[in-house]
Structures are given as C-alpha cells and as structure tokens.
Amino acid sequence: MNRISPLFFIALGIFGIINTELGVVGILPMVMEKYNVTAGLAGMLVSSFALIIALFGPWMTLLLSRLNRKTTLIGILIIFAASNLMSVFAPNFYMLMALRMIPAFFHPVYFSIAFVLATELSVKEEAAKASAKVFLGVSMGMVLGIPLTSYIANQFSLGTSFLFSTLVNVIACVGIGVMVPAMSGKEKTSFGRQLAILRKPALWLNSGAACFIFAAMFSVYSYFAEYLGQRSDMSGKLISVMLVIFGISGVAGNWYAGKLLSHRMLKTVLLYPIALGICYLLLYYVETPLILISGIIIVWGAVHTSGLIVSQIWLTSEASEAPEFANSLYVSFSNLGVTMGAAIGGWFISRLGVGEVVWSGLLFVVLSLLCIVVKIMYFGLNAKPNVKSMVTEED
C-alpha cells in the first residue's frame, strides 16, 4: 500500500461520489419498475442532486472550511457510504430521493477540498498534473460509473448496485485515512476574506467562462446517442461502443491537458474553446465514412473531457487566497453550465432538429471565448497566483 499515491484514494473518492450522482442514470428503468413511478419522477433522482449542488455548494464549503480537511473528506465519504447502504432498503421512492439529497449537500465540499489537497501534496510545477490525476476520478466516474452500475444491477439486483457504491466509498475512506498525511496546522482563512473574492470582476468573468465551457460541452454531449443515431444512422450497440471510445479518449485528453496547463496555461485556456468548436464543425459537416467519424469522436472525447481541468484551473486562478471556496464556485458554475447547456441544446433540437444541436454548442463556445478574451484584455493573468494551486505561465 505504501507505493500507492494518496491521490489515488482522493480520486477514488471522487469516483464513488460521481458514481452515486450519475450511476443512477443507468438503473432508472429498474427504479421505475420497483417503485412504480414515471420516467419524469425517476429523473428527479438526477436533477434534484444537481440542483442542490448548484445552489448550496459554495455556502456548504464556506461553512465547513474551518474544519480539518482530511477529517472532512473522511466524514463526507462516510455520509455517502451510509446513504448508499440505506438506499438498498429504501421502502419507497421518496425515501430513496431523500437519501440521495442528503449527500448532495456535501458533494461540492469533497471536490473543493480534493483539488486543494492535490496541489498541496505536490510540488508547484506538478500542481496541474496533480489536479489532472484527481480529475481521473471524474472521468472514470463518467466513463465507467453508468455502465458498471447498470451491469451490476442487471446481473444481480438494484440493491447490489447501491452496495457497489457503498464499497467504493468505504475503500476510499479507509485509504484516505491511512495514506493522506495529516497536514500541518495553517491559519484558516476568515469567512469575510473568502467572501471578499466575490467582489472581484475578474473572478466573475472566469466563472462565466467555466459555466459557458460546461454549457458548450453538455449542450451537444447530452444528445450524443440521438445525434449519432439520426445523423450517422448508427445502431444502439455501435453508439455504446462510441461512448466507450469517447470516454477512454477523454481520460487521455484530461491527463494531457494537465501537462499543457503546467507549462502553457494561457495558450491552453485560449485554444480550448476553439478546439471544441472545431470538433463540432467536423461533426456537423462529416457524416461518412465510419472510420472518419470514429476519429472525430476520439478527438472530440479528448477535447471535451479536457474542459474539466481547463475550466477549474482558469476559475481558481483568480482566487488563490480562498482556494476551497473558489473550487466550490467551480462545482456550482459547472453544474449550472450542464443544466443550461442541456436545456438550450434541447431547445435547438425541438426547434431545428437534432442535427442542428451543434450550433447550440458553438454558441456557448463563442460566449466562453468572449469571457476569456475580455478577462485577459482588462485584467490580465492573476498577478499573485497561489504557488500550490496554480501553475506557472511560461508563454
């Protein structure tokens, strides 16, 4: 165990949390059947979770910011494990939803602390790479969480899928307890100083960029299956393969983006929306052959998932004095972006057809790029980056 990095267990905890949040997507039909509820009501298991994150994330992080970070991570994982365990025995749908809503309040707190610990456990030059390693938990949760939860539920039972999430959270909890060192005592940032970052116009521009980046990502990705099915006439089985390819390339892309951010932060942030926009244009104008579409999906997956760490590093670069609160803002704005992107993408589909949804993504690409350019023009880069949570600009 001594050879395993503590970042592994921090990332595993994120995987367990993401699996709790999104894994239910793959078992909604079984939830509907067991509790005799409609698809719309069952979908609230996902939407209510995201809404709580968006609304309460920063304030829960602020409230718990004075507590010991390692102890807080352990406590949150215990809450998630207990929630999943009790979900096995939920007598009705509303009890199941309540059991999911409770840990949702602590979801952004874990993320915020995880990113800060990742940078504190690494040297300055490796900060972005450390964040990328933690983000692997997000990538793997998105890539494996839904199909793995669905497979376990179908092979065994709905309750077994909740037990799987319980086990992941318990292992991460024990690993953090054993492997993450007790950080030396530091002066805690006052509530007033943390809230003071909200007075910075540059931070709001960075937050807007992060929100629009996520909206650009998910306004198209949310309709991945429908788009490929109608535009490229792919079967459900082939679309599933494409989703796996997309996810695997996403993991690689996120890792590589971490390396780029360590050395070329400004260029990477500026080029990210452009790269995503190019992917959408290729998707729109290339319909055949399959090998070419597969290549586009590989590149799209790598660029798409890179948006996770690009937006996180960009937002937090303006709030080095309150890194945990800044990370909670990132979690909230990213969830807001997901909600906004999916809604606007759905509007484009209902008005123009599924083939035109890429223009929704391009709209948000332009808005995110505008926020980035305006911020750089009027405020430049953060003059005093946090040596532990920011990367070095070498451009």
C-alpha positions, 0 to 999 in steps of 0.5 A: 500500500505504501507505493500507492499515491494518496491521490489515488484514494482522493480520486477514488473518492471522487469516483464513488461520489460521481458514481452515486450522482450519475450511476443512477442514470443507468438503473432508472428503468429498474427504479421505475419498475420497483417503485412504480413511478414515471420516467419524469419522477425517476429523473428527479433522482438526477436533477434534484442532486444537481440542483442542490449542488448548484445552489448550496455548494459554495455556502456548504464549503464556506461553512465547513472550511474551518474544519480539518480537511482530511477529517472532512473528506473522511466524514463526507465519504462516510455520509455517502457510504451510509446513504448508499447502504440505506438506499438498498432498503429504501421502502419507497421512492421518496425515501430513496430521493431523500437519501440521495439529497442528503449527500448532495449537500456535501458533494461540492465540499469533497471536490473543493477540498480534493483539488486543494489537497492535490496541489498541496501534496505536490510540488508547484510545477506538478500542481496541474498534473496533480489536479489532472490525476484527481480529475481521473476520478471524474472521468472514470466516474463518467466513463465507467460509473453508468455502465458498471452500475447498470451491469451490476444491477442487471446481473444481480439486483438494484440493491447490489448496485447501491452496495457497489457504491457503498464499497467504493466509498468505504475503500476510499475512506479507509485509504484516505485515512491511512495514506493522506498525511495529516497536514500541518496546522495553517491559519484558516482563512476568515469567512469575510476574506473568502467572501471578499473574492466575490467582489472581484470582476475578474473572478466573475468573468472566469466563472462565466467562462467555466459555466459557458465551457460546461454549457458548450460541452453538455449542450451537444454531449447530452444528445450524443446517442440521438445525434449519432443515431439520426445523423450517422444512422448508427445502431444502439450497440455501435453508439455504446461502443462510441461512448466507450471510445469517447470516454477512454479518449477523454481520460487521455485528453484530461491527463494531457491537458494537465501537462499543457496547463503546467507549462502553457496555461494561457495558450491552453485556456485560449485554444480550448474553446476553439478546439471544441468548436472545431470538433463540432464543425467536423461533426456537423459537416462529416457524416461518412465514412465510419472510420472518419467519424470514429476519429472525430469522436476520439478527438472530440472525447479528448477535447471535451473531457479536457474542459474539466481541468481547463475550466477549474484551473482558469476559475481558481486562478483568480482566487488563490487566497480562498482556494476551497471556496473558489473550487466550490464556485467551480462545482456550482458554475459547472453544474449550472453550465450542464443544466443550461447547456442541456436545456438550450441544446434541447431547445435547438433540437425541438426547434431545428432538429437534432442535427442542428444541436451543434450550433447550440454548442458553438454558441456557448463556445463563442460566449466562453471565448468572449469571457476569456478574451475580455478577462485577459484584455482588462485584467490580465493573468492573476498577478499573485497566483497561489504557488500550490494551486496554480501553475506557472505561465511560461508563454 
